[in-house]
Each structure stands twice: as structure tokens, then as C-alpha cells.
Amino acid sequence: MTDLISASDLQIECLRDPPGGQHAGVRSGVKITHIPTGLTAICETERSQHRNKQIAMDMILGGLTSKHFR
């Protein structure tokens, strides 16, 4: 994923479809868990799964590098 985090330390999941609506059947939400720390980020704000994954990864990186997290 990045130079700071090994891909084997991450669990990436696609979230369930939203009920009903115009875009039913679109799986765009992403949940990323950093296994060693248990830090979890969920993003479902964008319609693009790729973009949600990027945002969730940024959230994980922010949590791991923030002095408040340690």
C-alpha cells in the first residue's frame, strides 16, 4: 500500500450495498483495519470505491502518524 504500512498488516473490506435507491447494487464503501493496532477507518462518502479506499487509507496513515494516536 505505502512505504509505511505493509499490505499484510491491512484488512480491506467492501461494505454492503445500501438499501434501495437509484444506485442500489453499487458497492462503494470501504473499511480498512490496521491489524497490529486495531485502528479502523470506514469511508463511504464517494460513489467510487477506489476513491473511498484512498480516503480510508489516508485516515489510517493519519492515525498511525499522529502524535495523539501514540
PyMOL Python script that loads the backbone (N, CA, C, O; Angstrom):
from pymol import cmd

cmd.read_pdbstr("""\
ATOM      1  N   MET A   1       0.838  -1.190   0.000  1.00  0.00           N
ATOM      2  CA  MET A   1       0.000   0.000   0.000  1.00  0.00           C
ATOM      3  C   MET A   1       0.883   1.254   0.000  1.00  0.00           C
ATOM      4  O   MET A   1       0.883   2.032  -0.954  1.00  0.00           O
ATOM      5  N   THR A   2       1.618   1.424   1.070  1.00  0.00           N
ATOM      6  CA  THR A   2       2.539   2.551   1.131  1.00  0.00           C
ATOM      7  C   THR A   2       3.860   2.040   1.669  1.00  0.00           C
ATOM      8  O   THR A   2       3.972   0.872   2.041  1.00  0.00           O
ATOM      9  N   ASP A   3       4.849   2.897   1.712  1.00  0.00           N
ATOM     10  CA  ASP A   3       6.139   2.512   2.266  1.00  0.00           C
ATOM     11  C   ASP A   3       6.059   2.347   3.782  1.00  0.00           C
ATOM     12  O   ASP A   3       6.871   1.634   4.372  1.00  0.00           O
ATOM     13  N   LEU A   4       5.087   2.999   4.413  1.00  0.00           N
ATOM     14  CA  LEU A   4       4.967   2.948   5.871  1.00  0.00           C
ATOM     15  C   LEU A   4       4.210   1.735   6.376  1.00  0.00           C
ATOM     16  O   LEU A   4       4.439   1.284   7.498  1.00  0.00           O
ATOM     17  N   ILE A   5       3.323   1.209   5.572  1.00  0.00           N
ATOM     18  CA  ILE A   5       2.447   0.124   6.010  1.00  0.00           C
ATOM     19  C   ILE A   5       2.553  -1.043   5.041  1.00  0.00           C
ATOM     20  O   ILE A   5       2.453  -0.867   3.827  1.00  0.00           O
ATOM     21  N   SER A   6       2.753  -2.222   5.583  1.00  0.00           N
ATOM     22  CA  SER A   6       2.793  -3.427   4.762  1.00  0.00           C
ATOM     23  C   SER A   6       1.363  -3.857   4.419  1.00  0.00           C
ATOM     24  O   SER A   6       0.464  -3.768   5.255  1.00  0.00           O
ATOM     25  N   ALA A   7       1.165  -4.314   3.208  1.00  0.00           N
ATOM     26  CA  ALA A   7      -0.169  -4.770   2.787  1.00  0.00           C
ATOM     27  C   ALA A   7      -0.666  -5.923   3.658  1.00  0.00           C
ATOM     28  O   ALA A   7      -1.873  -6.079   3.848  1.00  0.00           O
ATOM     29  N   SER A   8       0.254  -6.731   4.188  1.00  0.00           N
ATOM     30  CA  SER A   8      -0.159  -7.855   5.032  1.00  0.00           C
ATOM     31  C   SER A   8      -0.675  -7.394   6.391  1.00  0.00           C
ATOM     32  O   SER A   8      -1.299  -8.176   7.109  1.00  0.00           O
ATOM     33  N   ASP A   9      -0.425  -6.131   6.757  1.00  0.00           N
ATOM     34  CA  ASP A   9      -0.926  -5.581   8.014  1.00  0.00           C
ATOM     35  C   ASP A   9      -2.317  -4.977   7.879  1.00  0.00           C
ATOM     36  O   ASP A   9      -2.871  -4.477   8.858  1.00  0.00           O
ATOM     37  N   LEU A  10      -2.884  -5.017   6.680  1.00  0.00           N
ATOM     38  CA  LEU A  10      -4.187  -4.401   6.433  1.00  0.00           C
ATOM     39  C   LEU A  10      -5.246  -5.429   6.071  1.00  0.00           C
ATOM     40  O   LEU A  10      -4.985  -6.395   5.355  1.00  0.00           O
ATOM     41  N   GLN A  11      -6.431  -5.199   6.576  1.00  0.00           N
ATOM     42  CA  GLN A  11      -7.601  -5.976   6.169  1.00  0.00           C
ATOM     43  C   GLN A  11      -8.546  -4.986   5.491  1.00  0.00           C
ATOM     44  O   GLN A  11      -9.006  -4.028   6.113  1.00  0.00           O
ATOM     45  N   ILE A  12      -8.829  -5.223   4.218  1.00  0.00           N
ATOM     46  CA  ILE A  12      -9.661  -4.309   3.442  1.00  0.00           C
ATOM     47  C   ILE A  12     -10.957  -5.016   3.085  1.00  0.00           C
ATOM     48  O   ILE A  12     -10.945  -6.114   2.529  1.00  0.00           O
ATOM     49  N   GLU A  13     -12.080  -4.373   3.413  1.00  0.00           N
ATOM     50  CA  GLU A  13     -13.396  -4.965   3.161  1.00  0.00           C
ATOM     51  C   GLU A  13     -14.269  -3.987   2.381  1.00  0.00           C
ATOM     52  O   GLU A  13     -14.201  -2.774   2.580  1.00  0.00           O
ATOM     53  N   CYS A  14     -15.080  -4.531   1.502  1.00  0.00           N
ATOM     54  CA  CYS A  14     -16.109  -3.737   0.819  1.00  0.00           C
ATOM     55  C   CYS A  14     -17.364  -3.812   1.664  1.00  0.00           C
ATOM     56  O   CYS A  14     -17.735  -4.884   2.143  1.00  0.00           O
ATOM     57  N   LEU A  15     -18.015  -2.684   1.846  1.00  0.00           N
ATOM     58  CA  LEU A  15     -19.231  -2.653   2.653  1.00  0.00           C
ATOM     59  C   LEU A  15     -20.431  -3.093   1.830  1.00  0.00           C
ATOM     60  O   LEU A  15     -20.391  -3.100   0.600  1.00  0.00           O
ATOM     61  N   ARG A  16     -21.488  -3.456   2.524  1.00  0.00           N
ATOM     62  CA  ARG A  16     -22.705  -3.937   1.868  1.00  0.00           C
ATOM     63  C   ARG A  16     -23.377  -2.858   1.038  1.00  0.00           C
ATOM     64  O   ARG A  16     -23.148  -1.663   1.227  1.00  0.00           O
ATOM     65  N   ASP A  17     -24.205  -3.311   0.123  1.00  0.00           N
ATOM     66  CA  ASP A  17     -24.983  -2.397  -0.706  1.00  0.00           C
ATOM     67  C   ASP A  17     -25.915  -1.559   0.157  1.00  0.00           C
ATOM     68  O   ASP A  17     -26.461  -2.056   1.142  1.00  0.00           O
ATOM     69  N   PRO A  18     -26.102  -0.295  -0.200  1.00  0.00           N
ATOM     70  CA  PRO A  18     -27.110   0.493   0.501  1.00  0.00           C
ATOM     71  C   PRO A  18     -28.496  -0.002   0.111  1.00  0.00           C
ATOM     72  O   PRO A  18     -28.688  -0.443  -1.022  1.00  0.00           O
ATOM     73  N   PRO A  19     -29.466   0.059   1.016  1.00  0.00           N
ATOM     74  CA  PRO A  19     -30.804  -0.420   0.677  1.00  0.00           C
ATOM     75  C   PRO A  19     -31.503   0.513  -0.306  1.00  0.00           C
ATOM     76  O   PRO A  19     -31.523   1.728  -0.108  1.00  0.00           O
ATOM     77  N   GLY A  20     -32.072  -0.051  -1.358  1.00  0.00           N
ATOM     78  CA  GLY A  20     -32.883   0.705  -2.311  1.00  0.00           C
ATOM     79  C   GLY A  20     -32.159   1.862  -2.958  1.00  0.00           C
ATOM     80  O   GLY A  20     -30.930   1.924  -2.952  1.00  0.00           O
ATOM     81  N   GLY A  21     -32.916   2.764  -3.508  1.00  0.00           N
ATOM     82  CA  GLY A  21     -32.334   3.962  -4.082  1.00  0.00           C
ATOM     83  C   GLY A  21     -31.886   3.779  -5.517  1.00  0.00           C
ATOM     84  O   GLY A  21     -31.887   2.668  -6.045  1.00  0.00           O
ATOM     85  N   GLN A  22     -31.515   4.851  -6.124  1.00  0.00           N
ATOM     86  CA  GLN A  22     -31.144   4.860  -7.535  1.00  0.00           C
ATOM     87  C   GLN A  22     -29.875   4.059  -7.801  1.00  0.00           C
ATOM     88  O   GLN A  22     -29.739   3.452  -8.862  1.00  0.00           O
ATOM     89  N   HIS A  23     -28.948   4.052  -6.849  1.00  0.00           N
ATOM     90  CA  HIS A  23     -27.673   3.392  -7.067  1.00  0.00           C
ATOM     91  C   HIS A  23     -27.565   2.089  -6.281  1.00  0.00           C
ATOM     92  O   HIS A  23     -26.469   1.709  -5.869  1.00  0.00           O
ATOM     93  N   ALA A  24     -28.682   1.402  -6.069  1.00  0.00           N
ATOM     94  CA  ALA A  24     -28.666   0.119  -5.375  1.00  0.00           C
ATOM     95  C   ALA A  24     -27.823  -0.857  -6.182  1.00  0.00           C
ATOM     96  O   ALA A  24     -27.842  -0.842  -7.413  1.00  0.00           O
ATOM     97  N   GLY A  25     -27.095  -1.693  -5.486  1.00  0.00           N
ATOM     98  CA  GLY A  25     -26.230  -2.646  -6.153  1.00  0.00           C
ATOM     99  C   GLY A  25     -24.818  -2.127  -6.377  1.00  0.00           C
ATOM    100  O   GLY A  25     -23.974  -2.835  -6.925  1.00  0.00           O
ATOM    101  N   VAL A  26     -24.556  -0.889  -5.954  1.00  0.00           N
ATOM    102  CA  VAL A  26     -23.229  -0.306  -6.097  1.00  0.00           C
ATOM    103  C   VAL A  26     -22.504  -0.455  -4.764  1.00  0.00           C
ATOM    104  O   VAL A  26     -22.917   0.122  -3.759  1.00  0.00           O
ATOM    105  N   ARG A  27     -21.434  -1.223  -4.759  1.00  0.00           N
ATOM    106  CA  ARG A  27     -20.660  -1.406  -3.530  1.00  0.00           C
ATOM    107  C   ARG A  27     -19.501  -0.423  -3.550  1.00  0.00           C
ATOM    108  O   ARG A  27     -18.474  -0.667  -4.182  1.00  0.00           O
ATOM    109  N   SER A  28     -19.677   0.682  -2.856  1.00  0.00           N
ATOM    110  CA  SER A  28     -18.630   1.694  -2.917  1.00  0.00           C
ATOM    111  C   SER A  28     -17.957   1.936  -1.573  1.00  0.00           C
ATOM    112  O   SER A  28     -16.857   2.487  -1.534  1.00  0.00           O
ATOM    113  N   GLY A  29     -18.584   1.542  -0.476  1.00  0.00           N
ATOM    114  CA  GLY A  29     -17.996   1.769   0.837  1.00  0.00           C
ATOM    115  C   GLY A  29     -16.817   0.846   1.094  1.00  0.00           C
ATOM    116  O   GLY A  29     -16.786  -0.285   0.609  1.00  0.00           O
ATOM    117  N   VAL A  30     -15.841   1.336   1.861  1.00  0.00           N
ATOM    118  CA  VAL A  30     -14.636   0.571   2.161  1.00  0.00           C
ATOM    119  C   VAL A  30     -14.324   0.680   3.648  1.00  0.00           C
ATOM    120  O   VAL A  30     -14.457   1.745   4.250  1.00  0.00           O
ATOM    121  N   LYS A  31     -13.910  -0.432   4.222  1.00  0.00           N
ATOM    122  CA  LYS A  31     -13.463  -0.471   5.616  1.00  0.00           C
ATOM    123  C   LYS A  31     -12.055  -1.048   5.623  1.00  0.00           C
ATOM    124  O   LYS A  31     -11.824  -2.144   5.113  1.00  0.00           O
ATOM    125  N   ILE A  32     -11.108  -0.303   6.206  1.00  0.00           N
ATOM    126  CA  ILE A  32      -9.724  -0.761   6.286  1.00  0.00           C
ATOM    127  C   ILE A  32      -9.348  -0.851   7.760  1.00  0.00           C
ATOM    128  O   ILE A  32      -9.560   0.090   8.525  1.00  0.00           O
ATOM    129  N   THR A  33      -8.786  -1.997   8.151  1.00  0.00           N
ATOM    130  CA  THR A  33      -8.321  -2.202   9.509  1.00  0.00           C
ATOM    131  C   THR A  33      -6.819  -2.453   9.498  1.00  0.00           C
ATOM    132  O   THR A  33      -6.329  -3.304   8.757  1.00  0.00           O
ATOM    133  N   HIS A  34      -6.100  -1.711  10.319  1.00  0.00           N
ATOM    134  CA  HIS A  34      -4.668  -1.949  10.512  1.00  0.00           C
ATOM    135  C   HIS A  34      -4.580  -2.995  11.618  1.00  0.00           C
ATOM    136  O   HIS A  34      -4.798  -2.688  12.790  1.00  0.00           O
ATOM    137  N   ILE A  35      -4.265  -4.215  11.247  1.00  0.00           N
ATOM    138  CA  ILE A  35      -4.345  -5.357  12.148  1.00  0.00           C
ATOM    139  C   ILE A  35      -3.462  -5.214  13.394  1.00  0.00           C
ATOM    140  O   ILE A  35      -3.948  -5.501  14.488  1.00  0.00           O
ATOM    141  N   PRO A  36      -2.198  -4.788  13.297  1.00  0.00           N
ATOM    142  CA  PRO A  36      -1.374  -4.702  14.503  1.00  0.00           C
ATOM    143  C   PRO A  36      -1.918  -3.759  15.578  1.00  0.00           C
ATOM    144  O   PRO A  36      -1.735  -4.016  16.768  1.00  0.00           O
ATOM    145  N   THR A  37      -2.573  -2.688  15.184  1.00  0.00           N
ATOM    146  CA  THR A  37      -3.070  -1.711  16.160  1.00  0.00           C
ATOM    147  C   THR A  37      -4.575  -1.778  16.372  1.00  0.00           C
ATOM    148  O   THR A  37      -5.079  -1.276  17.377  1.00  0.00           O
ATOM    149  N   GLY A  38      -5.298  -2.391  15.443  1.00  0.00           N
ATOM    150  CA  GLY A  38      -6.750  -2.422  15.530  1.00  0.00           C
ATOM    151  C   GLY A  38      -7.411  -1.141  15.043  1.00  0.00           C
ATOM    152  O   GLY A  38      -8.630  -0.999  15.138  1.00  0.00           O
ATOM    153  N   LEU A  39      -6.624  -0.210  14.525  1.00  0.00           N
ATOM    154  CA  LEU A  39      -7.160   1.056  14.013  1.00  0.00           C
ATOM    155  C   LEU A  39      -7.997   0.778  12.766  1.00  0.00           C
ATOM    156  O   LEU A  39      -7.544   0.103  11.841  1.00  0.00           O
ATOM    157  N   THR A  40      -9.221   1.305  12.750  1.00  0.00           N
ATOM    158  CA  THR A  40     -10.145   1.064  11.648  1.00  0.00           C
ATOM    159  C   THR A  40     -10.618   2.386  11.052  1.00  0.00           C
ATOM    160  O   THR A  40     -10.896   3.347  11.769  1.00  0.00           O
ATOM    161  N   ALA A  41     -10.702   2.410   9.724  1.00  0.00           N
ATOM    162  CA  ALA A  41     -11.231   3.582   9.016  1.00  0.00           C
ATOM    163  C   ALA A  41     -12.314   3.097   8.054  1.00  0.00           C
ATOM    164  O   ALA A  41     -12.124   2.122   7.327  1.00  0.00           O
ATOM    165  N   ILE A  42     -13.442   3.786   8.063  1.00  0.00           N
ATOM    166  CA  ILE A  42     -14.548   3.463   7.170  1.00  0.00           C
ATOM    167  C   ILE A  42     -14.856   4.699   6.344  1.00  0.00           C
ATOM    168  O   ILE A  42     -14.976   5.802   6.877  1.00  0.00           O
ATOM    169  N   CYS A  43     -14.982   4.507   5.043  1.00  0.00           N
ATOM    170  CA  CYS A  43     -15.327   5.624   4.169  1.00  0.00           C
ATOM    171  C   CYS A  43     -16.367   5.155   3.158  1.00  0.00           C
ATOM    172  O   CYS A  43     -16.176   4.154   2.467  1.00  0.00           O
ATOM    173  N   GLU A  44     -17.455   5.886   3.085  1.00  0.00           N
ATOM    174  CA  GLU A  44     -18.492   5.605   2.101  1.00  0.00           C
ATOM    175  C   GLU A  44     -19.097   6.905   1.580  1.00  0.00           C
ATOM    176  O   GLU A  44     -20.268   6.957   1.207  1.00  0.00           O
ATOM    177  N   THR A  45     -18.276   7.951   1.563  1.00  0.00           N
ATOM    178  CA  THR A  45     -18.767   9.260   1.149  1.00  0.00           C
ATOM    179  C   THR A  45     -18.778   9.446  -0.359  1.00  0.00           C
ATOM    180  O   THR A  45     -19.593  10.206  -0.882  1.00  0.00           O
ATOM    181  N   GLU A  46     -17.895   8.771  -1.057  1.00  0.00           N
ATOM    182  CA  GLU A  46     -17.797   8.915  -2.511  1.00  0.00           C
ATOM    183  C   GLU A  46     -18.503   7.750  -3.205  1.00  0.00           C
ATOM    184  O   GLU A  46     -18.694   6.694  -2.603  1.00  0.00           O
ATOM    185  N   ARG A  47     -18.887   7.937  -4.456  1.00  0.00           N
ATOM    186  CA  ARG A  47     -19.509   6.850  -5.217  1.00  0.00           C
ATOM    187  C   ARG A  47     -18.471   5.879  -5.746  1.00  0.00           C
ATOM    188  O   ARG A  47     -18.802   4.745  -6.092  1.00  0.00           O
ATOM    189  N   SER A  48     -17.217   6.310  -5.812  1.00  0.00           N
ATOM    190  CA  SER A  48     -16.146   5.473  -6.327  1.00  0.00           C
ATOM    191  C   SER A  48     -15.499   4.684  -5.185  1.00  0.00           C
ATOM    192  O   SER A  48     -15.049   5.261  -4.194  1.00  0.00           O
ATOM    193  N   GLN A  49     -15.460   3.375  -5.337  1.00  0.00           N
ATOM    194  CA  GLN A  49     -14.815   2.531  -4.335  1.00  0.00           C
ATOM    195  C   GLN A  49     -13.318   2.853  -4.247  1.00  0.00           C
ATOM    196  O   GLN A  49     -12.740   2.859  -3.160  1.00  0.00           O
ATOM    197  N   HIS A  50     -12.708   3.117  -5.386  1.00  0.00           N
ATOM    198  CA  HIS A  50     -11.287   3.450  -5.413  1.00  0.00           C
ATOM    199  C   HIS A  50     -11.015   4.709  -4.588  1.00  0.00           C
ATOM    200  O   HIS A  50     -10.063   4.749  -3.808  1.00  0.00           O
ATOM    201  N   ARG A  51     -11.843   5.725  -4.759  1.00  0.00           N
ATOM    202  CA  ARG A  51     -11.668   6.975  -4.014  1.00  0.00           C
ATOM    203  C   ARG A  51     -11.918   6.763  -2.527  1.00  0.00           C
ATOM    204  O   ARG A  51     -11.187   7.306  -1.698  1.00  0.00           O
ATOM    205  N   ASN A  52     -12.941   5.982  -2.173  1.00  0.00           N
ATOM    206  CA  ASN A  52     -13.207   5.682  -0.770  1.00  0.00           C
ATOM    207  C   ASN A  52     -12.033   4.937  -0.143  1.00  0.00           C
ATOM    208  O   ASN A  52     -11.706   5.159   1.023  1.00  0.00           O
ATOM    209  N   LYS A  53     -11.405   4.062  -0.906  1.00  0.00           N
ATOM    210  CA  LYS A  53     -10.244   3.320  -0.406  1.00  0.00           C
ATOM    211  C   LYS A  53      -9.083   4.276  -0.149  1.00  0.00           C
ATOM    212  O   LYS A  53      -8.385   4.149   0.858  1.00  0.00           O
ATOM    213  N   GLN A  54      -8.872   5.232  -1.053  1.00  0.00           N
ATOM    214  CA  GLN A  54      -7.815   6.222  -0.860  1.00  0.00           C
ATOM    215  C   GLN A  54      -8.050   7.054   0.398  1.00  0.00           C
ATOM    216  O   GLN A  54      -7.124   7.300   1.170  1.00  0.00           O
ATOM    217  N   ILE A  55      -9.283   7.479   0.597  1.00  0.00           N
ATOM    218  CA  ILE A  55      -9.617   8.298   1.761  1.00  0.00           C
ATOM    219  C   ILE A  55      -9.426   7.493   3.046  1.00  0.00           C
ATOM    220  O   ILE A  55      -8.847   7.996   4.009  1.00  0.00           O
ATOM    221  N   ALA A  56      -9.902   6.261   3.068  1.00  0.00           N
ATOM    222  CA  ALA A  56      -9.754   5.412   4.249  1.00  0.00           C
ATOM    223  C   ALA A  56      -8.277   5.160   4.547  1.00  0.00           C
ATOM    224  O   ALA A  56      -7.873   5.149   5.710  1.00  0.00           O
ATOM    225  N   MET A  57      -7.470   4.959   3.505  1.00  0.00           N
ATOM    226  CA  MET A  57      -6.040   4.746   3.699  1.00  0.00           C
ATOM    227  C   MET A  57      -5.390   5.991   4.272  1.00  0.00           C
ATOM    228  O   MET A  57      -4.525   5.889   5.141  1.00  0.00           O
ATOM    229  N   ASP A  58      -5.790   7.167   3.801  1.00  0.00           N
ATOM    230  CA  ASP A  58      -5.279   8.424   4.356  1.00  0.00           C
ATOM    231  C   ASP A  58      -5.647   8.547   5.838  1.00  0.00           C
ATOM    232  O   ASP A  58      -4.852   9.036   6.641  1.00  0.00           O
ATOM    233  N   MET A  59      -6.840   8.106   6.188  1.00  0.00           N
ATOM    234  CA  MET A  59      -7.276   8.144   7.579  1.00  0.00           C
ATOM    235  C   MET A  59      -6.409   7.225   8.442  1.00  0.00           C
ATOM    236  O   MET A  59      -6.024   7.594   9.551  1.00  0.00           O
ATOM    237  N   ILE A  60      -6.105   6.034   7.933  1.00  0.00           N
ATOM    238  CA  ILE A  60      -5.238   5.096   8.659  1.00  0.00           C
ATOM    239  C   ILE A  60      -3.851   5.706   8.832  1.00  0.00           C
ATOM    240  O   ILE A  60      -3.301   5.699   9.934  1.00  0.00           O
ATOM    241  N   LEU A  61      -3.286   6.234   7.749  1.00  0.00           N
ATOM    242  CA  LEU A  61      -1.961   6.847   7.831  1.00  0.00           C
ATOM    243  C   LEU A  61      -1.953   8.013   8.822  1.00  0.00           C
ATOM    244  O   LEU A  61      -1.005   8.170   9.592  1.00  0.00           O
ATOM    245  N   GLY A  62      -2.990   8.812   8.801  1.00  0.00           N
ATOM    246  CA  GLY A  62      -3.090   9.930   9.739  1.00  0.00           C
ATOM    247  C   GLY A  62      -3.138   9.454  11.179  1.00  0.00           C
ATOM    248  O   GLY A  62      -2.503  10.033  12.061  1.00  0.00           O
ATOM    249  N   GLY A  63      -3.897   8.397  11.405  1.00  0.00           N
ATOM    250  CA  GLY A  63      -3.990   7.852  12.756  1.00  0.00           C
ATOM    251  C   GLY A  63      -2.679   7.272  13.244  1.00  0.00           C
ATOM    252  O   GLY A  63      -2.334   7.418  14.417  1.00  0.00           O
ATOM    253  N   LEU A  64      -1.954   6.623  12.370  1.00  0.00           N
ATOM    254  CA  LEU A  64      -0.698   5.988  12.760  1.00  0.00           C
ATOM    255  C   LEU A  64       0.436   6.992  12.940  1.00  0.00           C
ATOM    256  O   LEU A  64       1.347   6.758  13.735  1.00  0.00           O
ATOM    257  N   THR A  65       0.390   8.098  12.217  1.00  0.00           N
ATOM    258  CA  THR A  65       1.480   9.067  12.289  1.00  0.00           C
ATOM    259  C   THR A  65       1.189  10.237  13.230  1.00  0.00           C
ATOM    260  O   THR A  65       2.077  11.039  13.516  1.00  0.00           O
ATOM    261  N   SER A  66      -0.029  10.333  13.703  1.00  0.00           N
ATOM    262  CA  SER A  66      -0.401  11.419  14.599  1.00  0.00           C
ATOM    263  C   SER A  66       0.191  11.173  15.998  1.00  0.00           C
ATOM    264  O   SER A  66       0.141  10.054  16.510  1.00  0.00           O
ATOM    265  N   LYS A  67       0.742  12.214  16.600  1.00  0.00           N
ATOM    266  CA  LYS A  67       1.281  12.064  17.953  1.00  0.00           C
ATOM    267  C   LYS A  67       0.171  11.787  18.972  1.00  0.00           C
ATOM    268  O   LYS A  67       0.443  11.255  20.048  1.00  0.00           O
ATOM    269  N   HIS A  68      -1.069  12.141  18.644  1.00  0.00           N
ATOM    270  CA  HIS A  68      -2.198  11.899  19.529  1.00  0.00           C
ATOM    271  C   HIS A  68      -2.593  10.430  19.559  1.00  0.00           C
ATOM    272  O   HIS A  68      -3.192   9.960  20.527  1.00  0.00           O
ATOM    273  N   PHE A  69      -2.255   9.702  18.491  1.00  0.00           N
ATOM    274  CA  PHE A  69      -2.616   8.284  18.425  1.00  0.00           C
ATOM    275  C   PHE A  69      -1.720   7.447  19.327  1.00  0.00           C
ATOM    276  O   PHE A  69      -2.168   6.478  19.940  1.00  0.00           O
ATOM    277  N   ARG A  70      -0.462   7.828  19.400  1.00  0.00           N
ATOM    278  CA  ARG A  70       0.519   7.018  20.154  1.00  0.00           C
ATOM    279  C   ARG A  70       0.363   7.150  21.615  1.00  0.00           C
ATOM    280  O   ARG A  70       1.110   6.534  22.374  1.00  0.00           O
TER     281      ARG A  70
END
""", "prot")
cmd.dss("prot")
cmd.show_as("cartoon", "prot")
cmd.util.cbc("prot")
cmd.orient("prot")
